[in-house]
Amino acid sequence: MFSKNIIPATLIAVALVGCNSSDDNGTSSLQAAHASKDAPLANVWLNGSPQWTDVDFGVASGFSSVTAGSNTVRVDVQLPGGATTTVISDTTLNLSDLNKYTVVVVGEADSASSNAVDALVLSRPVAGNQSSTTLDVQVAHAAAGVPDVDLYVTAPGADLSTSTAQATLSYQNDTGVLNIPGETTKSV
């Protein structure tokens, strides 16, 4: 159901595994990731039904096939005693069969925070540009309260002080799809 994925404190990187055509049956792909460090276990609802439950910080689902078009997503968090509260109200997403989507729960549950729990929706084409020597990746800054971050894609051991940042990301921004060399690289 869910696999433990490492979601770095400052970034969530989503690797793309693209096929070279869109679905012919009107479906899209959707996954969820929990990147809100102080929010309790989450339940993600899709079109009024629970899609993923007991989602913990640092966990991402695999992709699920969903009907393309209008879909409603809601996120509740679990409170002591079995109660839940909605942290992301019903949000309508118009999902294309030409894209894959990741809904990332970001922000802070602390009501005093200026970064309330929110949904960061990432999209990328189903058909990627990867080849036998390259890889498609998408990186988003999903860490509330962390200043802008620079993204470097280098060979292991490279001196970052002499390297050029691939991108500088502020909170809730992403790179879009980047096509990077597939040989051994390091991203920070």
C-alpha positions, 0 to 999 in steps of 0.5 A: 500500500505505502512504502517508506520514502525518505523525504529530505527536510528541505526537499521532496524529489519525485523521480519520473518513470514515464512511458511514451504515451498517455493512457487511452482509457481516460485515466490519470495517475495520482499519488500522495505524500506527507511532508508536514513534519508536525501533522499527525497521521493523515487520511486522504480522501478521493471523491468522497471515499478514503483513498489512503489512510494512516499516512505518516510523515515521510511516507508517499504512496505509489501512483493510483489510477484515477478517472481523468477529469474533475476529482475532489481531494480532502485531507483529514488528520487523526486526533487523539481518541479517534477523532479527525479534523479536516486540514485540507477541505474538498479541493477539486483537481482537474486531472488530465490523462496526459499528466501524472500528479502528486498531492503533497501535504505541506505546512505546519499543523501548529495554529501559530505557524504562518505556514498552515497545512496545505496541498502542494499539487505537482504535475508532470507529463506521462511521456517523459524525455528520459533515455538510456543515459538520462533521467527525468526528475522533479524537485519541490521545496516542501519544508515549511519555515525553511528559506530558499534552497539551491539545487545542485546536480553534480558528480559525487564529491564535486565542490559546490562552491565552484558549481552552478545551482540548477535551480533556487526554490522557495517554499512550495515551488518546484523545478518542473521536470528536469532531464539530468544525466543518468550516470552517478550524480548527487543532488543537494 
